[in-house]
Amino acid sequence: MSLRIKVLLPLAVFSILLFFYLYGYWIPRSINADEADFQKTTESHLESVIEGLIPLLLGRQLDTVYENLDSLKDRNKEWLSIQLVGPEGKTRYPLRPLPLPTDIRTRHVHTVERSVNYLNMNLGTLIVVVDFTAHLDKMKKRHQELTATLLTVMIAFIVTIGLMLEWVVGRPVKLLAHASRKLAAGVFDVPLRKVGNDEVGTLVDSFASMRDAIQGYQAELLSRQVLLVKLFTAVEQSPVSIIITDAGGDIEFVNPKFTQITGYTFEEVLGKNPRILKSGETPPEEYKRLWETVTAGNVWHGVFHNRKKNGELFWEAAAISPIQNDEGTITNYLAIKEDITERKKLEEQLRHAQKMEAVGQLAGGIAHDFNNILTAIIGYGNIAIMKIPEGDPLRHYLGQMLAAAERAAALTKSLLAFSRKQIINPQPVSVNVIIERVGKLLHRSIGEDIELKIVLTEKDTTVLADSGQIEQVLINLAMNARDAMPNGGNLIIETGQAEIDDQYIKGHGYGKRGMYVLISITDSGEGMDEKIRERIFEPFFTTKEVGKGTGLGLSMVYGSIKQHNGFINVYSEPGRGTTFTIYLPLLKAGARPAAAGEPAPPPKGGTETILLAEDDTALRNLARGVLEEFGYSVIEAVDGQDAVEKFNMLKDRIQLLILDVIMPKKNGRETFEEAKKIKPGIKALFTSGYPAEIIQKKGILEADINFIIKPHPPQDFLRKIREVLDG
């Protein structure tokens, strides 16, 4: 209902009620009162007439009475009839009765009857029939006109009030209503017209102020909403887990990254405590420090070793902070956590690499001097054997000495392989062939209580590798398996092919896409727990008794496989045995394994002149003795500069340079470059006891360079010399 109707309706109702009051009550009552007054007036008039008639009647002046009554009737038109009745009841006037009007029944007629008495003497009765109709009609008409006038005034008043309300209140209110609808629709530029400084004008001003305030609030709300959407989107798409708990630590919100990492859905963790992720690997003291920090209102930073829904362990770096209200009361906790499992794996690999580097540096530091010593031992030992006749007991002792020296050389080689600095001789080889060859040795060495089973794939197993080092890897792993089965068991060596894809690399944190030859060595031994498994490739880490293990065996295996661009992993559980799995890159189709060669022929001598540059006196004397023993002429030089000077003087006699790589004044490469300037076609054979890394830095290891590493038996040394001279 509109405001105008609310205001005008009472006025209209009042007017209607007033009309009914006037028409139904006041007018009839007024007419009745007028009728009574008129009757009283008539009766009063009649009394005065009677007073005038009494003297005439007493004087028997009837004609005059008649004249007066006729005149009275003529003057009072509303008097329909006048009748004078004598005391005896005889009508004296009029002399003959006059007829009443025919419509007398429809008129308002009153009969007024008065006795004419004088001093207790009855002179007769005067009867007048009076017609009140005209008088009453006149009064009624006047009252109706008054009522109509009042109603007209009321209607005019109501209309005026309605128009004023429409102009003063209705239109501004309609404009405000229109503006409010626009405002509700988000349109704020609707003009507001102020028609005055009255209450409606104040309302318009207030509405305008409200509109401006709402516009400001909406702009701020929109800005906050945009910010909230951005924040929510950032939380939803965050690369880290976000958890919000209540003050008691129960989860109220987690983002999709949390569910992706942990495997729990939002519904599964809602209302739960984050301790559902506890694995028991995080120290209890860390949780205590966490709660002491956050309940004090501070931010806690730390690392959790948690467990996923599927039981898989993972690492998380977390920052947990309290959320406080305006009063400073903690209402929630916010945890932002990043999955650092891959980083932990990389850190572990880095630590392992650093440990290997440290041992490698140690091995490299001693390798040169150690190899020089072994070169002398092996060289002189072989010369001694060659000079002692068959059957002499000394040959046996010398053989044992050389075997020990060879084992020492193998140890040095293994150390350098572990540190990934050993020079290897990669050739296309069949892993199956290597395992068959190693298997014959293992049958004799692992013991009768261990059953060895070899399962070889029919697929291609050709890899580019140093077969000697691969053999050493297999022997090392087999010996470890033997030691893990003191009461006997099963040892299975299998081969196969495997394709490494992105999923494998992502899951393990290492590897390179491609096809690999797979070697698995499985035992049924004691197995190991996760903590031991994580450290198994660390140098000097061993679970064996003191004196029964160096802690380098598996580290050497690890280094050797890495040097072959492969990788190795291990699976083991306590009491359920261990499986080592080696992955070596499969050689492309078309490459063929190197055929097993015939036994090396006896070394040949020669008559050429050789310039021997070696800074170690013992090795120089050994090499000179071997060369001269087989017919060569030898010119000695103690360093690179000495070699250049002697070559410059005797260049026409010299056919070959034997150069130690690392020498004082000039290294082997620099010496060779100087010699080529003097005699461009001169040949050279390089030798060194230093590891490959150092030699590479000196620029020696190139495809067209002849090289032999120390220690080397005289036979190999002589064959290599003959190969270079005849090449």
C-alpha positions in Angstrom: 0.0 0.0 0.0 1.4 3.4 -1.0 2.1 6.2 1.4 -0.6 8.4 -0.4 -3.2 5.7 0.1 -2.2 5.3 3.7 -2.7 9.0 4.3 -5.8 9.5 2.1 -7.7 6.4 3.2 -8.4 7.6 6.7 -9.6 10.9 5.3 -11.8 9.2 2.8 -13.2 6.9 5.6 -13.7 9.9 7.8 -15.6 11.7 5.0 -17.8 8.6 4.4 -18.5 8.3 8.1 -19.3 12.1 8.2 -21.6 11.7 5.3 -23.5 8.8 6.9 -23.5 10.7 10.2 -25.0 13.8 8.6 -27.3 12.0 6.3 -28.4 9.3 8.6 -28.4 11.0 11.9 -27.8 14.7 12.0 -30.1 15.7 9.1 -33.1 13.6 10.3 -32.6 14.8 13.8 -32.3 18.4 12.6 -35.5 18.0 10.5 -37.3 16.5 13.4 -36.1 19.4 15.6 -37.2 21.9 12.9 -40.5 20.1 12.6 -41.0 20.4 16.4 -40.0 24.0 16.3 -42.4 24.7 13.4 -45.2 23.0 15.3 -44.4 25.0 18.3 -44.4 28.1 16.2 -47.7 27.1 14.7 -49.2 26.4 18.1 -47.9 29.7 19.4 -49.4 31.4 16.4 -52.7 29.6 17.0 -52.7 30.7 20.6 -52.4 34.3 19.5 -55.2 33.7 17.0 -57.4 32.3 19.8 -56.7 35.3 21.9 -57.9 37.5 19.1 -61.0 35.4 18.5 -62.1 35.3 22.2 -63.5 39.0 22.2 -65.1 38.4 18.9 -66.8 35.2 20.0 -67.9 36.8 23.3 -69.3 39.7 21.3 -70.9 37.3 18.8 -69.2 39.0 15.9 -69.1 35.9 13.8 -68.7 37.7 10.5 -65.6 39.3 11.8 -64.5 35.9 13.1 -65.1 34.4 9.6 -63.2 37.3 8.0 -60.3 36.9 10.3 -60.1 33.1 9.8 -60.3 33.6 6.0 -57.5 36.1 6.2 -55.5 33.9 8.5 -55.8 31.0 6.0 -54.8 33.2 3.1 -51.7 34.4 5.0 -50.6 30.9 6.1 -50.5 28.9 2.9 -49.3 25.9 4.8 -52.5 25.8 6.7 -54.7 23.5 4.7 -57.8 24.0 6.7 -59.2 26.0 9.7 -62.2 24.7 11.5 -64.0 26.4 14.4 -66.3 24.1 16.4 -68.7 25.4 18.9 -69.1 24.2 22.4 -72.0 22.2 21.4 -69.8 20.4 18.8 -71.3 22.2 15.8 -68.9 23.5 13.1 -69.2 27.2 12.9 -66.4 27.7 10.4 -66.3 27.2 7.6 -69.8 27.3 6.8 -69.3 24.5 4.4 -66.5 22.0 4.5 -63.7 22.4 2.1 -62.0 19.4 0.5 -58.5 18.6 1.4 -55.8 18.1 -1.3 -55.8 14.7 -3.0 -52.1 14.1 -2.2 -52.7 14.7 1.5 -51.5 11.2 2.2 -48.0 11.9 0.7 -47.7 15.2 2.6 -46.3 15.8 6.1 -49.6 17.1 7.6 -50.2 17.9 11.3 -53.5 18.7 13.0 -53.3 21.3 15.7 -56.3 21.5 18.0 -56.8 24.1 20.7 -59.8 24.9 23.0 -61.1 28.4 23.1 -61.7 29.1 26.8 -62.4 32.3 28.6 -62.6 32.3 32.4 -63.4 28.6 32.6 -66.0 29.2 29.9 -65.6 27.0 26.8 -66.2 29.1 23.7 -65.4 26.2 21.3 -62.5 24.5 19.6 -60.1 25.7 16.9 -58.8 22.9 14.7 -56.0 23.7 12.1 -54.6 21.2 9.6 -51.1 22.4 8.9 -48.9 21.1 5.9 -45.3 20.8 7.1 -44.1 19.5 3.8 -42.8 22.7 2.2 -41.1 23.8 5.3 -39.6 20.4 5.9 -38.5 20.1 2.2 -36.9 23.5 2.5 -35.1 22.5 5.6 -34.1 19.1 4.1 -32.8 20.8 1.0 -30.8 23.2 3.0 -29.3 20.4 5.1 -28.5 18.4 1.9 -26.8 21.4 0.4 -24.8 21.8 3.6 -23.9 18.2 3.5 -22.9 18.3 -0.2 -20.8 21.4 0.5 -19.0 19.6 3.3 -18.5 16.6 1.2 -17.2 18.7 -1.7 -14.9 20.4 0.7 -13.7 17.1 2.1 -13.2 15.6 -1.4 -11.3 18.7 -2.5 -9.3 18.5 0.7 -8.5 14.9 0.1 -7.6 15.5 -3.5 -5.4 18.4 -2.5 -3.7 16.4 0.2 -3.2 13.6 -2.3 -1.7 15.9 -4.9 0.5 17.5 -2.3 1.6 14.2 -1.0 2.3 13.1 -4.5 4.4 16.2 -5.2 6.0 16.7 -1.9 6.4 13.0 -0.8 5.4 10.6 -3.5 7.6 11.8 -6.3 10.8 12.1 -4.2 10.0 8.7 -2.6 9.5 7.2 -6.1 12.8 8.6 -7.2 14.4 7.2 -4.1 12.7 3.8 -4.8 14.0 3.9 -8.4 17.4 4.9 -7.2 17.4 2.1 -4.6 16.4 -0.5 -7.3 19.3 0.8 -9.4 21.5 0.7 -6.3 20.5 -2.9 -5.7 21.4 -3.7 -9.3 24.8 -2.1 -8.7 24.2 1.2 -10.6 25.4 4.1 -8.5 25.2 7.0 -11.0 21.5 7.6 -10.7 20.8 11.3 -10.1 18.9 12.3 -6.9 16.8 15.5 -7.1 16.3 17.3 -3.8 12.9 19.3 -3.8 13.4 21.1 -0.5 15.1 21.3 2.8 12.3 19.5 4.6 12.2 16.0 6.0 12.0 14.5 2.5 15.0 16.6 1.5 16.8 15.3 4.5 15.9 11.8 3.5 17.3 12.4 0.0 20.5 13.7 1.5 20.7 10.7 3.8 20.0 8.3 0.9 22.8 10.0 -1.2 25.2 9.7 1.7 24.2 6.0 2.1 24.6 5.5 -1.7 28.1 7.0 -1.5 29.0 5.0 1.5 27.7 1.8 -0.1 29.6 2.6 -3.3 32.8 3.0 -1.2 32.1 -0.2 0.7 31.3 -2.1 -2.5 34.5 -0.8 -4.1 36.5 -1.9 -1.0 34.5 -5.2 -0.9 35.2 -5.8 -4.6 38.9 -5.0 -4.1 39.0 -7.4 -1.1 37.0 -10.0 -3.1 39.5 -9.8 -6.0 42.3 -10.1 -3.4 40.5 -13.0 -1.8 40.0 -14.7 -5.1 43.7 -14.3 -5.9 44.6 -15.5 -2.4 42.3 -18.5 -2.7 43.6 -19.3 -6.2 47.1 -19.0 -4.9 46.3 -21.3 -2.1 44.6 -23.8 -4.4 47.4 -23.8 -6.9 50.2 -23.4 -4.4 53.2 -25.8 -5.0 53.4 -26.3 -1.2 51.0 -27.9 1.2 48.8 -25.5 3.3 47.0 -26.6 6.4 44.8 -24.5 8.7 43.8 -25.9 12.1 41.8 -24.6 15.0 43.3 -23.6 18.3 43.2 -27.3 19.4 45.2 -28.4 16.4 42.3 -30.1 14.5 42.4 -29.6 10.7 39.9 -27.1 9.2 41.4 -26.7 5.7 43.9 -28.3 3.4 44.8 -27.3 -0.1 44.9 -29.7 -3.1 48.7 -30.0 -2.9 48.3 -31.5 0.6 46.0 -34.2 -0.8 48.3 -34.8 -3.8 51.4 -35.3 -1.6 49.9 -37.2 1.3 47.2 -39.2 -0.5 44.5 -38.2 2.0 41.4 -36.4 0.8 40.0 -33.3 2.4 37.1 -35.3 3.9 39.5 -37.8 5.4 41.5 -35.2 7.3 38.8 -32.7 8.2 38.6 -32.5 12.0 41.7 -34.8 12.4 45.0 -33.8 13.9 48.0 -33.5 11.6 49.7 -36.2 13.7 48.0 -38.7 11.4 51.1 -38.1 9.2 53.5 -39.0 12.0 55.9 -41.8 11.1 57.9 -42.0 14.3 61.0 -40.9 12.5 60.8 -37.2 13.7 62.4 -36.9 17.2 59.8 -36.1 19.9 61.9 -33.2 21.1 61.1 -31.5 17.7 57.4 -31.6 18.4 57.9 -30.3 21.9 60.0 -27.4 20.5 57.2 -26.8 17.9 54.4 -26.4 20.4 56.5 -24.3 22.8 57.3 -21.9 19.9 53.8 -21.5 18.4 51.9 -21.3 21.7 54.3 -18.4 22.6 53.0 -16.6 19.4 56.1 -17.2 17.3 56.8 -18.9 14.0 58.3 -22.4 14.1 60.6 -23.6 11.3 61.6 -27.2 11.0 61.6 -30.5 9.1 59.3 -33.5 9.5 59.9 -37.1 8.3 56.3 -38.0 7.8 54.3 -40.9 6.4 51.8 -40.8 3.5 48.5 -42.6 3.4 50.0 -45.5 1.5 52.8 -45.8 4.1 55.5 -44.2 2.0 57.9 -41.9 4.0 58.6 -38.4 2.8 60.4 -35.3 4.1 58.7 -31.9 4.6 60.1 -28.5 5.4 57.5 -26.7 7.5 56.8 -23.2 8.7 54.0 -23.2 11.4 52.6 -19.9 12.7 49.8 -19.0 15.1 46.9 -16.8 13.8 45.6 -14.3 16.5 42.5 -12.2 16.7 42.3 -8.6 17.7 42.5 -9.5 21.4 45.7 -11.5 20.7 44.1 -14.8 21.4 45.3 -17.7 19.2 42.3 -18.9 17.1 44.1 -21.0 14.4 47.4 -22.3 13.3 48.7 -22.1 9.7 51.2 -24.6 8.4 53.0 -24.2 5.1 54.9 -27.3 4.2 57.1 -28.2 1.2 57.9 -31.7 0.1 61.7 -31.9 0.1 62.0 -35.6 -0.4 63.8 -35.1 -3.7 66.0 -32.4 -2.2 66.9 -34.8 0.6 67.8 -37.5 -1.9 70.0 -35.1 -3.8 71.6 -33.9 -0.6 72.3 -37.5 0.4 73.7 -38.1 -3.0 75.8 -35.0 -2.7 77.1 -36.1 0.7 77.9 -39.5 -0.7 79.7 -37.9 -3.6 81.6 -35.6 -1.3 82.7 -38.5 0.8 83.8 -40.4 -2.3 85.6 -37.3 -3.4 87.4 -37.1 -0.1 88.5 -40.7 -0.3 89.2 -40.3 -4.0 91.5 -37.3 -3.3 93.3 -39.5 -0.7 93.6 -42.3 -3.2 94.7 -40.0 -5.9 97.3 -38.5 -3.6 98.9 -41.8 -2.8 98.3 -43.5 -6.2 101.3 -42.0 -8.0 103.9 -43.0 -5.4 102.2 -46.3 -4.6 102.0 -47.2 -8.3 105.7 -46.3 -8.8 106.6 -48.6 -5.9 104.5 -51.4 -7.4 106.0 -50.8 -10.8 109.4 -51.4 -9.4 108.3 -54.5 -7.5 106.4 -56.0 -10.4 109.1 -55.1 -12.9 112.1 -56.4 -11.0 110.1 -59.5 -9.9 109.3 -60.3 -13.5 112.9 -59.8 -14.5 114.0 -62.1 -11.7 111.6 -64.8 -12.8 112.7 -64.5 -16.4 116.4 -65.0 -15.3 115.7 -67.9 -12.9 115.4 -71.3 -14.6 112.3 -73.5 -14.4 112.1 -75.7 -11.3 114.0 -73.3 -9.1 112.2 -72.9 -5.7 112.8 -69.2 -5.9 110.4 -68.9 -8.8 107.6 -69.9 -6.4 108.5 -67.2 -3.9 108.8 -64.7 -6.6 105.4 -65.7 -8.0 103.8 -65.2 -4.5 105.5 -61.8 -4.3 104.2 -60.8 -7.8 100.7 -62.1 -6.9 100.7 -59.9 -3.8 101.9 -57.0 -5.9 99.2 -57.6 -8.4 96.6 -57.6 -5.6 98.0 -54.3 -4.3 97.7 -52.9 -7.8 94.1 -54.2 -8.0 93.4 -52.5 -4.7 94.8 -49.2 -6.0 92.7 -49.7 -9.2 89.6 -50.3 -7.1 90.2 -47.3 -5.0 90.6 -45.1 -8.1 87.5 -46.7 -9.6 85.6 -45.9 -6.4 86.7 -42.3 -6.7 85.8 -42.4 -10.4 89.3 -41.3 -11.4 90.6 -44.6 -12.7 91.3 -44.9 -16.4 89.1 -47.6 -17.8 89.3 -49.4 -21.1 85.7 -49.5 -22.3 84.9 -51.9 -25.0 81.6 -53.5 -26.3 81.2 -56.5 -24.0 78.4 -58.9 -23.3 77.3 -58.9 -19.7 76.1 -62.5 -20.1 79.6 -63.5 -21.1 81.2 -61.7 -18.2 78.8 -63.3 -15.7 79.4 -66.8 -17.2 83.1 -66.2 -16.7 82.7 -64.9 -13.2 80.3 -67.7 -12.3 83.0 -70.3 -12.7 85.2 -68.5 -10.2 82.3 -67.9 -7.8 81.3 -71.6 -7.7 84.7 -72.3 -6.1 84.8 -69.3 -3.8 81.4 -68.8 -2.2 81.3 -72.2 -0.4 79.4 -75.4 -0.8 76.5 -74.4 1.5 75.5 -71.6 -0.9 73.6 -72.5 -4.0 74.5 -70.3 -7.0 71.9 -69.8 -9.7 72.6 -67.8 -12.8 69.6 -66.8 -15.0 70.7 -65.1 -18.2 68.3 -63.3 -20.6 68.2 -64.2 -24.3 68.0 -60.5 -25.1 71.0 -58.4 -26.1 73.2 -57.5 -23.1 76.0 -55.6 -24.9 77.3 -52.6 -23.0 80.4 -50.3 -23.3 82.4 -51.3 -20.3 85.7 -52.3 -18.8 85.1 -56.0 -18.4 87.7 -56.2 -15.6 85.9 -53.7 -13.5 82.5 -55.3 -14.1 84.0 -58.6 -13.0 85.3 -56.9 -9.9 81.9 -55.4 -9.2 80.2 -58.8 -9.5 82.8 -60.5 -7.3 82.4 -57.8 -4.6 78.6 -58.1 -4.5 78.8 -61.9 -4.5 81.3 -61.9 -1.6 79.0 -59.5 0.3 76.1 -61.9 -0.3 78.2 -64.8 0.9 79.0 -63.0 4.2 75.3 -62.2 4.7 74.5 -66.0 4.6 76.8 -67.6 7.3 74.5 -70.6 7.4 74.2 -71.0 3.7 71.4 -70.0 1.3 70.7 -69.0 -2.2 72.5 -66.6 -4.5 70.8 -65.7 -7.8 72.4 -63.6 -10.5 70.0 -62.6 -13.3 70.3 -60.4 -16.4 67.6 -58.6 -18.4 66.7 -55.4 -20.2 64.8 -52.5 -18.6 63.6 -49.2 -20.0 64.1 -46.2 -17.7 61.4 -43.5 -18.2 60.5 -40.2 -16.6 58.3 -41.9 -13.9 61.2 -44.0 -12.7 63.5 -41.0 -12.6 61.0 -38.9 -10.7 60.4 -41.7 -8.2 64.0 -42.5 -7.5 65.6 -39.0 -8.1 68.3 -40.3 -10.4 68.8 -42.0 -13.8 68.6 -41.1 -17.4 66.0 -42.1 -20.0 66.8 -45.0 -22.2 67.3 -48.8 -22.5 69.5 -50.5 -19.9 71.0 -53.9 -19.3 69.9 -55.0 -15.9 72.0 -57.2 -13.5 70.4 -58.3 -10.3 72.2 -60.1 -7.5 69.8 -61.5 -4.9 70.7 -63.4 -1.7 68.5 -65.0 1.0 70.6 -63.7 3.8 70.0 -61.5 6.9 68.9 -58.4 5.0 69.2 -54.9 6.4 66.9 -52.2 7.8 66.4 -48.8 6.2 69.0 -46.9 8.2 71.8 -49.3 7.1 70.4 -49.4 3.6 70.7 -45.6 3.4 74.4 -45.7 4.3 75.5 -48.8 2.5 77.5 -47.1 -0.2 79.2 -44.7 2.1 83.0 -45.1 2.2 84.4 -46.9 5.3 80.9 -47.9 6.5 80.6 -51.5 7.4 78.5 -53.8 9.6 81.2 -56.5 9.7 83.4 -57.1 12.7 86.6 -55.3 13.1 89.3 -56.7 10.8 86.7 -58.4 8.5 85.8 -55.5 6.3 87.2 -52.2 5.1 83.9 -50.5 4.3 85.1 -49.8 0.8 83.8 -52.8 -1.2 80.3 -51.4 -2.0 81.7 -47.9 -2.3 84.0 -49.2 -5.0 81.1 -50.9 -6.7 79.1 -47.6 -6.6 82.0 -45.6 -8.0 82.7 -48.2 -10.8 79.1 -48.3 -11.9 78.9 -44.5 -11.9 82.0 -44.4 -14.0 80.2 -46.6 -16.6 77.3 -44.1 -16.7 75.1 -46.5 -14.9 73.4 -46.6 -11.5 72.7 -49.1 -8.8 70.0 -49.5 -6.2 69.3 -51.9 -3.4 66.2 -53.4 -1.8 66.4 -55.2 1.5 64.3 -56.0 4.6 65.6 -57.5 7.8 65.4 -61.3 7.6 64.2 -61.3 3.9 67.5 -61.0 2.0 68.9 -58.3 -0.3 68.8 -57.5 -4.0 71.3 -55.3 -5.7 70.1 -54.1 -9.1 72.7 -52.6 -11.6 71.7 -50.6 -14.6 74.2 -50.2 -17.5 73.3 -48.4 -20.7 72.5 -50.8 -23.5 74.8 -50.3 -26.4 73.1 -49.4 -29.7 72.2 -52.1 -32.1 75.1 -53.1 -34.4 77.9 -53.0 -31.8 79.4 -56.4 -31.1 81.1 -57.6 -28.0 84.9 -57.9 -28.2 85.9 -61.4 -29.0 88.0 -63.2 -26.5 91.6 -62.9 -27.7 94.3 -65.5 -27.9 96.9 -65.5 -25.1 99.2 -62.6 -25.4 102.4 -63.5 -27.4 105.8 -63.3 -25.7 107.2 -59.8 -25.8 109.6 -58.9 -28.6 112.6 -56.7 -28.3 114.3 -54.4 -30.8 117.4 -52.4 -31.7 115.8 -48.9 -31.8 117.1 -46.1 -29.6 114.7 -44.8 -27.0 114.8 -41.6 -25.0 113.5 -42.5 -21.5 112.3 -39.4 -19.4 111.5 -40.5 -15.8 112.1 -38.4 -12.7 111.9 -41.5 -10.4 115.4 -43.0 -10.3 114.3 -46.5 -9.3 111.7 -46.7 -12.1 114.1 -45.1 -14.6 116.7 -47.8 -13.8 114.1 -50.5 -14.0 112.9 -49.4 -17.4 116.4 -49.0 -18.7 117.3 -52.5 -17.5 114.2 -54.0 -19.2 114.8 -52.2 -22.5 118.5 -53.0 -22.7 117.7 -56.6 -21.8 115.6 -56.8 -25.0 118.1 -55.1 -27.2 117.1 -51.4 -27.2 119.5 -48.5 -26.8 118.4 -46.2 -24.0 119.1 -42.5 -23.5 118.0 -41.3 -20.0 116.6 -37.9 -19.0 115.7 -36.9 -15.4 113.0 -34.3 -16.3 111.2 -32.7 -19.2 113.8 -30.0 -19.8 116.6 -32.5 -19.8 114.7 -34.7 -22.2 114.2 -31.8 -24.7 117.9 -30.8 -24.6 119.1 -34.4 -25.1 116.6 -35.0 -27.9 117.7 -31.8 -29.6 121.3 -33.1 -29.6 120.5 -36.7 -30.5 117.3 -36.4 -32.6 118.7 -38.4 -35.5 119.4 -41.4 -33.4 116.2 -41.5 -31.4 113.1 -43.4 -32.7 110.8 -43.2 -29.6 110.2 -41.1 -26.6 109.0 -42.7 -23.3 107.7 -39.8 -21.2 106.4 -39.7 -17.7 103.3 -37.5 -17.7 104.1 -35.6 -14.5 107.8 -34.4 -14.4 109.6 -31.4 -13.0 110.3 -28.3 -15.3 108.3 -29.7 -18.2 105.5 -32.3 -18.1 105.3 -35.1 -20.6 102.9 -33.3 -23.0 105.0 -30.1 -23.1 108.2 -32.2 -23.7 106.5 -34.0 -26.6 105.3 -30.7 -28.1 108.9 -29.4 -28.0 110.2 -32.6 -29.5 107.7 -32.5 -32.4 109.0 -29.0 -33.3 112.5 -30.5 -33.5 111.5 -33.7 -35.3 107.9 -33.7 -36.4 107.5 -37.4 -37.0 108.8 -38.5 -33.6 106.7 -41.1 -31.7 105.9 -41.1 -28.0 104.6 -43.4 -25.3 103.2 -41.8 -22.1 103.2 -43.5 -18.7 102.0 -42.4 -15.3 100.9 -43.6 -11.9 98.6 -40.6 -11.4 94.8 -41.0 -11.8 93.0 -40.0 -14.9 91.6 -36.8 -13.5 95.0 -35.3 -13.0 96.3 -36.6 -16.3 93.2 -35.1 -18.1 94.0 -31.7 -16.6 97.5 -32.0 -18.1 95.9 -32.5 -21.6 97.4 -36.0 -22.1 94.4 -38.3 -22.5 93.4 -37.9 -26.1 92.3 -40.5 -28.6 95.6 -40.3 -30.6 97.9 -40.5 -27.6 99.7 -43.8 -26.7 99.5 -44.4 -22.9 100.2 -47.1 -20.4 99.4 -46.8 -16.7 101.7 -47.8 -13.8 102.2 -50.3 -12.5 102.7 -52.5 -15.5 104.5 -55.8 -16.0 107.6 -55.7 -18.2 105.9 -57.9 -20.7 103.0 -55.4 -21.2 105.5 -52.6 -21.3 107.5 -54.2 -24.0 104.4 -55.1 -26.1 103.2 -51.5 -25.9 106.6 -50.2 -27.0 106.6 -52.6 -29.9 103.1 -51.6 -30.8 104.0 -47.9 -30.9 107.2 -48.4 -32.9 105.5 -50.7 -35.5 102.3 -48.7 -35.7 
